[in-house]
């Protein structure tokens, strides 16, 4: 990243310590904190992704992009339970399809 200050966030999982960050190439990267490797790339924005935020307990990630895009996307792990899916707006469907197994693990309140 050369033009913007891009923030990152910790992603709560039970099996891996992950950090999510946006980028100037319009993607979101999930990094394994221990191995320092990218474990997943989330694609869907059409401009620089400046903001990412993770739900503190559930497998939900929010991302926001700049002017050409002007969207906030919610990324949810495909196996998330009905309680989570029912609480999200219906237009998060396309984002759901893009999320792989990196944002996984039971919610912290389940054990």
SVG drawing of the C-alpha trace seen along z (x, -y; Angstrom):
<svg xmlns="http://www.w3.org/2000/svg" viewBox="-34 -9 39 35">
<polyline fill="none" stroke="black" stroke-width="0.4" points="0.0,0.0 1.4,-3.3 -1.3,-5.9 -3.6,-5.2 -3.4,-4.3 -5.2,-0.9 -6.4,0.5 -6.6,4.1 -8.5,6.1 -8.2,9.3 -10.7,12.0 -11.8,14.2 -11.6,17.9 -10.9,20.8 -8.3,22.6 -6.2,19.9 -5.2,16.3 -6.1,14.2 -5.8,10.6 -7.9,9.1 -6.9,6.1 -8.0,4.2 -5.8,3.2 -5.2,0.8 -5.8,3.7 -9.5,3.9 -9.2,7.1 -9.3,8.2 -6.6,10.4 -6.8,12.8 -3.3,13.4 -2.4,16.2 -0.7,14.4 1.6,17.3 2.8,18.3 2.6,14.7 1.0,16.1 -2.1,15.1 -4.7,17.8 -7.6,16.3 -8.4,13.4 -11.9,12.0 -12.8,10.4 -15.8,8.3 -15.0,4.6 -14.2,2.4 -12.1,-0.2 -9.5,-0.5 -10.7,1.3 -9.9,-1.1 -11.9,0.3 -12.4,3.8 -14.1,4.7 -14.8,8.1 -17.7,9.1 -16.3,9.9 -17.8,13.3 -19.5,14.4 -17.8,15.2 -18.8,11.9 -16.4,9.4 -17.4,6.0 -15.4,4.1 -15.8,0.7 -14.3,-0.7 -13.7,-4.1 -15.4,-6.3 -15.7,-4.0 -17.3,-1.3 -18.9,-3.2 -20.2,0.0 -19.9,1.8 -19.9,5.5 -20.7,8.1 -18.8,11.4 -20.1,14.4 -18.7,17.9 -21.0,20.3 -21.7,22.6 -22.8,19.8 -26.0,20.7 -29.5,19.6 -29.5,17.0 -26.6,15.1 -27.9,15.5 -31.4,14.3 -30.1,11.1 -28.3,10.0 -29.8,8.0 -30.8,10.1 -28.3,8.3 -25.3,10.0 -26.0,13.1 -23.3,12.5 -20.7,11.8 -21.6,15.1 -20.7,17.0 -17.2,15.6 -16.2,16.6 -14.3,19.8 -13.2,21.7 -10.8,19.2 -13.4,17.4 -14.5,20.5 -14.9,21.8 -17.7,21.9 -18.7,18.6 -16.8,17.9 -20.0,18.2 -20.3,21.9 -17.2,23.1"/>
</svg>
